[in-house]
């Protein structure tokens, strides 16, 4: 009787298991890269919103009032919310202005500046 050469069922199943693990790892890496790219895009758009609010405070001819406010901002079709907090400093001629940007309820970015009396 002549013996045929080939792979056994166990060998084929082991090879398929190795391929499945490699494909799963590749899929997870691709998903992580996609999430990172989306996060980077969100941070860039949020930075534009925060900088707009801080520049608005700096260009105003009067000192901003101490307190909190919230404004909407739309960039590239995405809606963000900017929480602006104005706080006093030890020097009464300056105020600290914080702009924190939210996408929904999730914080994306926070920027701060100091506004002086003109």
NUKE-976005 format. One record per atom (N, C-alpha, C, O): residue in one letter; atom name; y, z, x. Coordinates in pm, whole numbers, plus 32768, in hexadecimal, padded with zeros to 4 digits. Each point is the difference from the previous one (the first is absolute). Example, Ala and Ser with C-alpha at 12.3 -4.5 7.8 and 13.67 -1.06 7.14 Angstrom:
# NUKE-976005
+--------+-------+------+------+------+
| residu | atome |    y |    z |    x |
+--------+-------+------+------+------+
|      a |     N | 7DC7 | 830C | 8527 |
|      a |    CA | 8077 | 8000 | 7FA7 |
|      a |     C | 8078 | 8000 | 805A |
|      a |     O | 7FFE | 8042 | 8068 |
|      s |     N | 806B | 7F76 | 7F75 |
|      s |    CA | 8077 | 8006 | 8052 |
|      s |     C | 806D | 8049 | 7FB3 |
|      s |     O | 806F | 8011 | 8033 |
+--------+-------+------+------+------+
# end
This chain:
# NUKE-976005
+--------+-------+------+------+------+
| residu | atome |    y |    z |    x |
+--------+-------+------+------+------+
|      x |     N | 7F8D | 8000 | 8055 |
|      x |    CA | 8073 | 8000 | 7FAB |
|      x |     C | 807B | 8000 | 805B |
|      x |     O | 800A | 804E | 805E |
|      x |     N | 8052 | 7F59 | 7F82 |
|      x |    CA | 8079 | 7FF3 | 804F |
|      x |     C | 806B | 805C | 7FC7 |
|      x |     O | 8014 | 8005 | 7F87 |
|      x |     N | 8030 | 8043 | 80D2 |
|      x |    CA | 8067 | 805F | 7FD5 |
|      x |     C | 8087 | 7FBA | 8001 |
|      x |     O | 8025 | 7FC3 | 8064 |
|      x |     N | 8026 | 8046 | 7F2E |
|      x |    CA | 8085 | 7FC2 | 7FF9 |
|      x |     C | 8068 | 8062 | 8034 |
|      x |     O | 7FF3 | 807A | 7FF3 |
|      x |     N | 8074 | 7F4B | 8048 |
|      x |    CA | 806B | 8054 | 8035 |
|      x |     C | 8072 | 8004 | 7F9C |
|      x |     O | 8018 | 7F9E | 7FB9 |
|      x |     N | 802D | 80D3 | 803F |
|      x |    CA | 8071 | 8010 | 7FA6 |
|      x |     C | 802B | 8092 | 8000 |
|      x |     O | 7FD0 | 8052 | 804D |
|      x |     N | 808C | 7FC9 | 7F5A |
|      x |    CA | 8033 | 8088 | 7FF5 |
|      x |     C | 7FB8 | 8049 | 7F91 |
|      x |     O | 7FDB | 7FC6 | 7F9A |
|      x |     N | 8012 | 80BA | 807C |
|      x |    CA | 7FC4 | 8052 | 7F97 |
|      x |     C | 806D | 8028 | 7F9D |
|      x |     O | 8077 | 7FF5 | 801E |
|      x |     N | 7F5F | 8038 | 7F71 |
|      x |    CA | 805F | 802B | 7F99 |
|      x |     C | 8057 | 8073 | 8032 |
|      x |     O | 8077 | 8004 | 7FE0 |
|      x |     N | 7F52 | 8057 | 806C |
|      x |    CA | 804B | 8072 | 8035 |
|      x |     C | 806D | 7FCF | 805F |
|      x |     O | 8071 | 8032 | 7FFB |
|      x |     N | 7F70 | 7F6E | 8059 |
|      x |    CA | 8063 | 7FCB | 805D |
|      x |     C | 8072 | 7FBC | 7FB6 |
|      x |     O | 8074 | 8010 | 8026 |
|      x |     N | 7F6E | 7FA7 | 7F74 |
|      x |    CA | 8067 | 7FBC | 7FAF |
|      x |     C | 8059 | 8067 | 7FBA |
|      x |     O | 8079 | 7FF0 | 7FFB |
|      x |     N | 7F4B | 8078 | 7FCE |
|      x |    CA | 804E | 8068 | 7FBC |
|      x |     C | 8059 | 804B | 8062 |
|      x |     O | 8072 | 8022 | 7FDD |
|      x |     N | 7F60 | 7FF9 | 809A |
|      x |    CA | 8052 | 8044 | 8066 |
|      x |     C | 8076 | 7FA7 | 8025 |
|      x |     O | 8071 | 8030 | 800C |
|      x |     N | 7F76 | 7F4E | 8008 |
|      x |    CA | 806C | 7FA3 | 8021 |
|      x |     C | 8066 | 7FF9 | 7F8E |
|      x |     O | 8079 | 7FFE | 801A |
|      x |     N | 7F59 | 7FFD | 7F6C |
|      x |    CA | 805C | 7FFF | 7F8D |
|      x |     C | 8052 | 8081 | 7FF8 |
|      x |     O | 8076 | 7FFD | 7FDD |
|      x |     N | 7F4C | 8073 | 8042 |
|      x |    CA | 8049 | 8080 | 8001 |
|      x |     C | 806E | 8002 | 8069 |
|      x |     O | 806E | 8030 | 7FE7 |
|      x |     N | 7F74 | 7F9C | 808F |
|      x |    CA | 8064 | 7FFA | 806C |
|      x |     C | 8074 | 7FA5 | 7FD8 |
|      x |     O | 8074 | 8022 | 8016 |
|      x |     N | 7F6D | 7F6B | 7FB0 |
|      x |    CA | 806A | 7FA4 | 7FD2 |
|      x |     C | 8054 | 8041 | 7F93 |
|      x |     O | 807A | 7FF1 | 7FFF |
|      x |     N | 7F47 | 8057 | 7FA5 |
|      x |    CA | 804A | 8042 | 7F94 |
|      x |     C | 805F | 806A | 8038 |
|      x |     O | 8072 | 800C | 7FD2 |
|      x |     N | 7F60 | 8040 | 808F |
|      x |    CA | 8057 | 8067 | 803D |
|      x |     C | 8075 | 7FBF | 8047 |
|      x |     O | 8071 | 802F | 7FF6 |
|      x |     N | 7F76 | 7F64 | 8052 |
|      x |    CA | 806D | 7FBA | 8047 |
|      x |     C | 8065 | 7FC6 | 7F9D |
|      x |     O | 8078 | 8008 | 8018 |
|      x |     N | 7F58 | 7FBE | 7F7C |
|      x |    CA | 805B | 7FC9 | 7F9B |
|      x |     C | 8052 | 806D | 7FBA |
|      x |     O | 8076 | 7FEC | 7FE3 |
|      x |     N | 7F4C | 8086 | 8003 |
|      x |    CA | 8048 | 8070 | 7FC2 |
|      x |     C | 806F | 8033 | 805D |
|      x |     O | 806E | 801E | 7FD3 |
|      x |     N | 7F73 | 7FED | 80AD |
|      x |    CA | 8065 | 802D | 8061 |
|      x |     C | 8073 | 7F9C | 8008 |
|      x |     O | 8074 | 8028 | 8007 |
|      x |     N | 7F6D | 7F58 | 7FF9 |
|      x |    CA | 8069 | 7F99 | 8001 |
|      x |     C | 8055 | 8003 | 7F83 |
|      x |     O | 8079 | 7FED | 8007 |
|      x |     N | 7F49 | 802B | 7F87 |
|      x |    CA | 804A | 8008 | 7F83 |
|      x |     C | 805E | 8079 | 7FFF |
|      x |     O | 8071 | 7FF6 | 7FD1 |
|      x |     N | 7F61 | 807A | 8062 |
|      x |    CA | 8054 | 8077 | 8006 |
|      x |     C | 8076 | 7FEB | 805F |
|      x |     O | 806F | 802E | 7FE3 |
|      x |     N | 7F7B | 7F8F | 808C |
|      x |    CA | 806D | 7FE4 | 805E |
|      x |     C | 8066 | 7FA2 | 7FC1 |
|      x |     O | 8079 | 8014 | 8011 |
|      x |     N | 7F59 | 7F88 | 7FA7 |
|      x |    CA | 805B | 7FA4 | 7FBC |
|      x |     C | 8051 | 8048 | 7F96 |
|      x |     O | 8078 | 7FE7 | 7FF2 |
|      x |     N | 7F49 | 8070 | 7FC2 |
|      x |    CA | 8048 | 804C | 7F99 |
|      x |     C | 8069 | 805B | 803F |
|      x |     O | 806E | 800E | 7FCA |
|      x |     N | 7F71 | 802F | 80A8 |
|      x |    CA | 8062 | 8057 | 8044 |
|      x |     C | 8077 | 7FAF | 8030 |
|      x |     O | 8072 | 802D | 7FF5 |
|      x |     N | 7F76 | 7F5D | 8041 |
|      x |    CA | 806F | 7FAA | 802C |
|      x |     C | 8057 | 7FD5 | 7F8B |
|      x |     O | 807A | 7FFA | 800D |
|      x |     N | 7F4A | 7FE9 | 7F82 |
|      x |    CA | 804C | 7FD9 | 7F8A |
|      x |     C | 8057 | 8073 | 7FCE |
|      x |     O | 8074 | 7FEC | 7FDE |
|      x |     N | 7F53 | 808D | 801E |
|      x |    CA | 804E | 8075 | 7FD6 |
|      x |     C | 8073 | 801A | 8060 |
|      x |     O | 806E | 8022 | 7FD5 |
|      x |     N | 7F7A | 7FD0 | 80AC |
|      x |    CA | 8068 | 8016 | 8063 |
|      x |     C | 8071 | 7F99 | 7FF1 |
|      x |     O | 8075 | 8024 | 8009 |
|      x |     N | 7F69 | 7F5F | 7FE0 |
|      x |    CA | 8066 | 7F98 | 7FED |
|      x |     C | 8054 | 801C | 7F83 |
|      x |     O | 8079 | 7FEE | 8002 |
|      x |     N | 7F47 | 803F | 7F92 |
|      x |    CA | 804A | 8021 | 7F86 |
|      x |     C | 805B | 8078 | 8016 |
|      x |     O | 8072 | 8001 | 7FD2 |
|      x |     N | 7F5D | 8063 | 8075 |
|      x |    CA | 8051 | 8077 | 801E |
|      x |     C | 8079 | 7FDA | 8055 |
|      x |     O | 806F | 8031 | 7FE8 |
|      x |     N | 7F7C | 7F79 | 807B |
|      x |    CA | 806E | 7FD5 | 8055 |
|      x |     C | 8069 | 7FB4 | 7FB0 |
|      x |     O | 8078 | 8011 | 8016 |
|      x |     N | 7F5C | 7F9D | 7F8E |
|      x |    CA | 805D | 7FB7 | 7FA9 |
|      x |     C | 804E | 8061 | 7FA7 |
|      x |     O | 8079 | 7FF1 | 7FF0 |
|      x |     N | 7F43 | 8071 | 7FD7 |
|      x |    CA | 8043 | 8063 | 7FAB |
|      x |     C | 8067 | 8050 | 804F |
|      x |     O | 806D | 801B | 7FCD |
|      x |     N | 7F72 | 800B | 80AE |
|      x |    CA | 805D | 804E | 8052 |
|      x |     C | 807C | 7FAD | 8022 |
|      x |     O | 806F | 8034 | 7FFE |
|      x |     N | 7F7E | 7F4D | 8021 |
|      x |    CA | 8072 | 7FA9 | 801E |
|      x |     C | 805D | 7FF3 | 7F89 |
|      x |     O | 807A | 800C | 800E |
|      x |     N | 7F4E | 7FDD | 7F7C |
|      x |    CA | 8052 | 7FF4 | 7F88 |
|      x |     C | 8043 | 8085 | 7FDD |
|      x |     O | 8073 | 8003 | 7FD5 |
|      x |     N | 7F45 | 806B | 803D |
|      x |    CA | 8039 | 8085 | 7FE6 |
|      x |     C | 8071 | 801E | 8061 |
|      x |     O | 8062 | 8040 | 7FDA |
|      x |     N | 7F91 | 7F93 | 80A1 |
|      x |    CA | 806A | 8017 | 8062 |
|      x |     C | 8080 | 7FB7 | 7FD6 |
|      x |     O | 806E | 8035 | 8013 |
|      x |     N | 7F85 | 7F55 | 7FB7 |
|      x |    CA | 8075 | 7FB7 | 7FCF |
|      x |     C | 8044 | 804F | 7F91 |
|      x |     O | 807A | 800D | 7FFE |
|      x |     N | 7F36 | 8028 | 7FA5 |
|      x |    CA | 8039 | 804E | 7F91 |
|      x |     C | 8047 | 807E | 8035 |
|      x |     O | 8070 | 801D | 7FD7 |
|      x |     N | 7F4F | 802C | 8083 |
|      x |    CA | 803B | 807C | 8035 |
|      x |     C | 807F | 7FE2 | 804F |
|      x |     O | 8064 | 8045 | 7FF0 |
|      x |     N | 7F99 | 7F55 | 8063 |
|      x |    CA | 8077 | 7FDE | 804D |
|      x |     C | 8073 | 7FD6 | 7FA6 |
|      x |     O | 8074 | 8020 | 801D |
|      x |     N | 7F6F | 7F9A | 7F78 |
|      x |    CA | 806A | 7FD9 | 7FA2 |
|      x |     C | 8046 | 807A | 7FC7 |
|      x |     O | 807B | 8003 | 7FF6 |
|      x |     N | 7F38 | 8063 | 7FE4 |
|      x |    CA | 803D | 8079 | 7FC7 |
|      x |     C | 804F | 804E | 8069 |
|      x |     O | 806C | 8034 | 7FE3 |
|      x |     N | 7F5E | 7FD5 | 8096 |
|      x |    CA | 8047 | 8049 | 8068 |
|      x |     C | 8080 | 7FB8 | 8029 |
|      x |     O | 8066 | 8040 | 8018 |
|      x |     N | 7F95 | 7F3D | 7FF0 |
|      x |    CA | 8078 | 7FB3 | 8023 |
|      x |     C | 8068 | 800C | 7F92 |
|      x |     O | 8078 | 8007 | 801A |
|      x |     N | 7F59 | 7FFC | 7F6A |
|      x |    CA | 805C | 8012 | 7F90 |
|      x |     C | 804C | 8084 | 800D |
|      x |     O | 8078 | 8007 | 7FE4 |
|      x |     N | 7F42 | 8062 | 8045 |
|      x |    CA | 8040 | 8083 | 8014 |
|      x |     C | 8062 | 7FFD | 8074 |
|      x |     O | 806C | 803B | 7FF9 |
|      x |     N | 7F6F | 7F80 | 8072 |
|      x |    CA | 8057 | 7FFB | 8076 |
|      x |     C | 807B | 7FA9 | 7FE8 |
|      x |     O | 806A | 801B | 803A |
|      x |     N | 7F8C | 7F7E | 7F74 |
|      x |    CA | 8071 | 7FA7 | 7FE8 |
|      x |     C | 8060 | 8034 | 7F95 |
|      x |     O | 806F | 7FCE | 7FF1 |
|      x |     N | 7F64 | 8097 | 7FC4 |
|      x |    CA | 8056 | 8039 | 7F9A |
|      x |     C | 8079 | 8041 | 8042 |
|      x |     O | 7FF5 | 803A | 806C |
|      x |     N | 807D | 7FBE | 7F54 |
|      x |    CA | 807C | 8037 | 8038 |
|      x |     C | 800A | 8097 | 7FED |
|      x |     O | 805E | 803E | 8033 |
|      x |     N | 7F44 | 7FFE | 7F86 |
|      x |    CA | 8005 | 8091 | 7FEB |
|      x |     C | 7F79 | 803E | 8025 |
|      x |     O | 7F99 | 7FBD | 8002 |
|      x |     N | 806C | 80C4 | 801A |
|      x |    CA | 7F86 | 8048 | 8021 |
|      x |     C | 7FA5 | 8002 | 7F85 |
|      x |     O | 802F | 8014 | 7F90 |
|      x |     N | 7F4E | 7FD7 | 8085 |
|      x |    CA | 7FA5 | 8008 | 7F8D |
|      x |     C | 7FF5 | 8090 | 7FCF |
|      x |     O | 8004 | 805E | 804F |
|      x |     N | 7FEE | 7FB1 | 7F2F |
|      x |    CA | 7FF0 | 8085 | 7FC5 |
|      x |     C | 7F75 | 8037 | 8022 |
|      x |     O | 7F9E | 7FB6 | 8005 |
|      x |     N | 805C | 80CC | 8012 |
|      x |    CA | 7F81 | 8042 | 801B |
|      x |     C | 7FAB | 7FFC | 7F82 |
|      x |     O | 8030 | 801E | 7F93 |
|      x |     N | 7F53 | 7FBD | 807C |
|      x |    CA | 7FA6 | 7FF9 | 7F8D |
|      x |     C | 7F97 | 7F94 | 8012 |
|      x |     O | 7FF7 | 7FBE | 8068 |
|      x |     N | 7FBA | 8031 | 7F30 |
|      x |    CA | 7F94 | 7F9E | 8002 |
|      x |     C | 8019 | 7F94 | 7F99 |
|      x |     O | 803A | 8018 | 7F96 |
|      x |     N | 7F9A | 7F70 | 808A |
|      x |    CA | 8005 | 7F91 | 7FA0 |
|      x |     C | 7F89 | 7FA5 | 8019 |
|      x |     O | 7FBF | 8007 | 8068 |
|      x |     N | 8027 | 7FA5 | 7F37 |
|      x |    CA | 7F8F | 7FA4 | 800C |
|      x |     C | 802E | 7F78 | 7FCC |
|      x |     O | 803A | 7FF6 | 7F94 |
|      x |     N | 7FAC | 7FA3 | 80BB |
|      x |    CA | 8025 | 7F78 | 7FD9 |
|      x |     C | 7F87 | 7FA5 | 8011 |
|      x |     O | 7FA6 | 801C | 804F |
|      x |     N | 805B | 7F79 | 7F65 |
|      x |    CA | 7F96 | 7F9D | 800B |
|      x |     C | 8025 | 7F95 | 8066 |
|      x |     O | 8075 | 7FE8 | 801A |
|      x |     N | 7F26 | 7FDB | 801D |
|      x |    CA | 8016 | 7F95 | 8062 |
|      x |     C | 7F8C | 7F9E | 7FF3 |
|      x |     O | 7F8C | 8027 | 7FFF |
|      x |     N | 8095 | 7F59 | 7FF7 |
|      x |    CA | 7F99 | 7F9A | 7FFA |
|      x |     C | 800D | 7FA5 | 8079 |
|      x |     O | 806A | 7FC9 | 801B |
|      x |     N | 7F2A | 8029 | 802E |
|      x |    CA | 7FFB | 7FAB | 8076 |
|      x |     C | 7F81 | 7FAC | 7FF9 |
|      x |     O | 7F92 | 8034 | 7FED |
|      x |     N | 807E | 7F49 | 8021 |
|      x |    CA | 7F8E | 7FA2 | 8002 |
|      x |     C | 7FA5 | 8013 | 7F87 |
|      x |     O | 7F86 | 7FF6 | 800B |
|      x |     N | 80B6 | 8024 | 7F82 |
|      x |    CA | 7FB2 | 8010 | 7F86 |
|      x |     C | 7FBD | 8086 | 7FEE |
|      x |     O | 7FB9 | 8014 | 7F9E |
|      x |     N | 805A | 8047 | 80BF |
|      x |    CA | 7FC6 | 8085 | 7FF5 |
|      x |     C | 806C | 8064 | 7FDA |
|      x |     O | 806F | 7FFD | 8036 |
|      x |     N | 7F70 | 805B | 7F6D |
|      x |    CA | 805F | 8066 | 7FD3 |
|      x |     C | 7FEA | 8081 | 8050 |
|      x |     O | 7F91 | 8035 | 8006 |
|      x |     N | 80DB | 7FFB | 8035 |
|      x |    CA | 7FFF | 807E | 8048 |
|      x |     C | 8064 | 805E | 7FC0 |
|      x |     O | 805A | 7FD5 | 7FB7 |
|      x |     N | 7F97 | 80AA | 8063 |
|      x |    CA | 805D | 8066 | 7FD4 |
|      x |     C | 8033 | 8048 | 807C |
|      x |     O | 7FB1 | 8028 | 8056 |
|      x |     N | 80D2 | 7FEA | 7FB4 |
|      x |    CA | 803B | 8040 | 8075 |
|      x |     C | 803E | 8085 | 7FD5 |
|      x |     O | 805B | 8002 | 7FAE |
|      x |     N | 7F73 | 806C | 8089 |
|      x |    CA | 8039 | 8084 | 7FE7 |
|      x |     C | 8062 | 801E | 8070 |
|      x |     O | 7FDA | 8008 | 8075 |
|      x |     N | 80A6 | 8007 | 7F66 |
|      x |    CA | 8069 | 801B | 8061 |
|      x |     C | 8027 | 8093 | 7FF4 |
|      x |     O | 8026 | 802F | 7F95 |
|      x |     N | 7FD1 | 801A | 80DA |
|      x |    CA | 8023 | 808D | 8003 |
|      x |     C | 8072 | 8014 | 8063 |
|      x |     O | 7FF5 | 7FDD | 8076 |
|      x |     N | 807A | 805A | 7F58 |
|      x |    CA | 8074 | 801C | 8056 |
|      x |     C | 8007 | 8097 | 8013 |
|      x |     O | 8004 | 804C | 7FA0 |
|      x |     N | 7FFE | 7FDE | 80DE |
|      x |    CA | 8001 | 808E | 8022 |
|      x |     C | 8076 | 801F | 805A |
|      x |     O | 8029 | 7FAC | 8050 |
|      x |     N | 800E | 80CD | 7FA3 |
|      x |    CA | 806E | 8026 | 805A |
|      x |     C | 7FCA | 801D | 808C |
|      x |     O | 7F8A | 801A | 8013 |
|      x |     N | 80CF | 7FE0 | 804E |
|      x |    CA | 7FDE | 8023 | 8089 |
|      x |     C | 8057 | 8078 | 802A |
|      x |     O | 805D | 8023 | 7FB7 |
|      x |     N | 7F87 | 801B | 80B9 |
|      x |    CA | 8054 | 806F | 802C |
|      x |     C | 8092 | 7FD7 | 8015 |
|      x |     O | 805A | 8051 | 7FEF |
|      x |     N | 7FBC | 7F32 | 8035 |
|      x |    CA | 8088 | 7FCD | 800E |
|      x |     C | 8029 | 7FC1 | 7F7A |
|      x |     O | 7FC0 | 7FA0 | 7FD5 |
|      x |     N | 80A7 | 8093 | 7FE9 |
|      x |    CA | 8024 | 7FCD | 7F7C |
|      x |     C | 8032 | 7F6F | 8001 |
|      x |     O | 8011 | 7FC5 | 7F95 |
|      x |     N | 8008 | 8002 | 80DF |
|      x |    CA | 802D | 7F75 | 8008 |
|      x |     C | 7F8D | 7F9C | 7FFE |
|      x |     O | 8016 | 7F87 | 8005 |
|      x |     N | 7F6F | 80AC | 7FF3 |
|      x |    CA | 7F8B | 7FA7 | 8000 |
|      x |     C | 7FA0 | 8028 | 7F91 |
|      x |     O | 7FFB | 8074 | 7FD7 |
|      x |     N | 7FBA | 7F2B | 7FF9 |
|      x |    CA | 7F95 | 8016 | 7F9E |
|      x |     C | 7F84 | 7FB5 | 802E |
|      x |     O | 8009 | 7F93 | 8038 |
|      x |     N | 7F85 | 80A9 | 7FB1 |
|      x |    CA | 7F81 | 7FBF | 801F |
|      x |     C | 7FD0 | 7FB7 | 7F83 |
|      x |     O | 7FFE | 8039 | 7F92 |
|      x |     N | 7FDD | 7F4A | 807E |
|      x |    CA | 7FCF | 7FAF | 7F90 |
|      x |     C | 7F72 | 7FD2 | 8020 |
|      x |     O | 7FE8 | 7FBD | 8065 |
|      x |     N | 7FBA | 8069 | 7F44 |
|      x |    CA | 7F74 | 7FD7 | 800E |
|      x |     C | 7FDF | 7F9E | 7F90 |
|      x |     O | 8023 | 8016 | 7F8C |
|      x |     N | 7F9B | 7F7D | 8098 |
|      x |    CA | 7FD0 | 7FA0 | 7F9D |
|      x |     C | 7F69 | 7FF6 | 800D |
|      x |     O | 7FCB | 7FD5 | 8067 |
|      x |     N | 7FEF | 8054 | 7F2F |
|      x |    CA | 7F6F | 7FF7 | 8000 |
|      x |     C | 7FD7 | 7F98 | 7F98 |
|      x |     O | 8029 | 8006 | 7F8C |
|      x |     N | 7F86 | 7F9B | 809F |
|      x |    CA | 7FD8 | 7F91 | 7FAA |
|      x |     C | 7F72 | 8019 | 7FCC |
|      x |     O | 7FA7 | 8028 | 804A |
|      x |     N | 8048 | 7FBF | 7F35 |
|      x |    CA | 7F7F | 8012 | 7FBE |
|      x |     C | 7FD3 | 7F7C | 7FC2 |
|      x |     O | 8051 | 7FB2 | 7FCD |
|      x |     N | 7F2E | 8036 | 8039 |
|      x |    CA | 7FC2 | 7F92 | 7FB7 |
|      x |     C | 7FAA | 8043 | 7F96 |
|      x |     O | 7F92 | 8030 | 801D |
|      x |     N | 809F | 7FD1 | 7F69 |
|      x |    CA | 7FC0 | 8050 | 7F98 |
|      x |     C | 801C | 8092 | 801D |
|      x |     O | 8074 | 8027 | 8009 |
|      x |     N | 7F24 | 802A | 8007 |
|      x |    CA | 8011 | 808D | 8026 |
|      x |     C | 7FE1 | 8019 | 8093 |
|      x |     O | 800D | 8070 | 8030 |
|      x |     N | 7FCB | 7F27 | 8017 |
|      x |    CA | 7FD7 | 800F | 808B |
|      x |     C | 8076 | 7FEB | 805E |
|      x |     O | 8041 | 7F97 | 7FFB |
|      x |     N | 7FDD | 80CB | 805D |
|      x |    CA | 806D | 7FED | 8060 |
|      x |     C | 7FDA | 7F96 | 8068 |
|      x |     O | 7F8F | 7FFD | 8031 |
|      x |     N | 80D2 | 7FAE | 7FEF |
|      x |    CA | 7FE8 | 7F94 | 805F |
|      x |     C | 804B | 8018 | 8082 |
|      x |     O | 7FC9 | 7FEB | 806D |
|      x |     N | 80B6 | 8041 | 7F89 |
|      x |    CA | 8054 | 8008 | 8077 |
|      x |     C | 8072 | 8061 | 7FE7 |
|      x |     O | 802E | 8010 | 7F8F |
|      x |     N | 8001 | 8031 | 80DD |
|      x |    CA | 8076 | 8057 | 7FF7 |
|      x |     C | 805B | 7FE1 | 8076 |
|      x |     O | 7FD3 | 7FFC | 8073 |
|      x |     N | 80AD | 7FED | 7F6F |
|      x |    CA | 8066 | 7FEB | 8066 |
|      x |     C | 8071 | 8063 | 7FE8 |
|      x |     O | 801A | 8028 | 7F8F |
|      x |     N | 802A | 7FFE | 80DE |
|      x |    CA | 806F | 8060 | 7FF6 |
|      x |     C | 8075 | 7FCD | 8052 |
|      x |     O | 7FF0 | 7FB5 | 8060 |
|      x |     N | 8087 | 8076 | 7F77 |
|      x |    CA | 8077 | 7FE4 | 804D |
|      x |     C | 8064 | 8071 | 7FEA |
|      x |     O | 7FED | 8055 | 7FA9 |
|      x |     N | 807C | 7FAA | 80A4 |
|      x |    CA | 806D | 8061 | 7FF0 |
|      x |     C | 807E | 7FB2 | 7FE0 |
|      x |     O | 8021 | 7F9E | 8044 |
|      x |     N | 8025 | 808D | 7F54 |
|      x |    CA | 807A | 7FBE | 7FD5 |
|      x |     C | 8074 | 805D | 801E |
|      x |     O | 7FFE | 8076 | 7FDE |
|      x |     N | 8065 | 7F53 | 8063 |
|      x |    CA | 8076 | 8050 | 8024 |
|      x |     C | 8076 | 7FE2 | 7FA5 |
|      x |     O | 8003 | 7F9C | 7FB8 |
|      x |     N | 805F | 80BC | 804E |
|      x |    CA | 807B | 7FF0 | 7FB3 |
|      x |     C | 8056 | 7F96 | 8046 |
|      x |     O | 800B | 8000 | 807A |
|      x |     N | 8030 | 7FA6 | 7F36 |
|      x |    CA | 8054 | 7F96 | 803A |
|      x |     C | 8090 | 8029 | 8003 |
|      x |     O | 8055 | 7FB3 | 802D |
+--------+-------+------+------+------+
# end
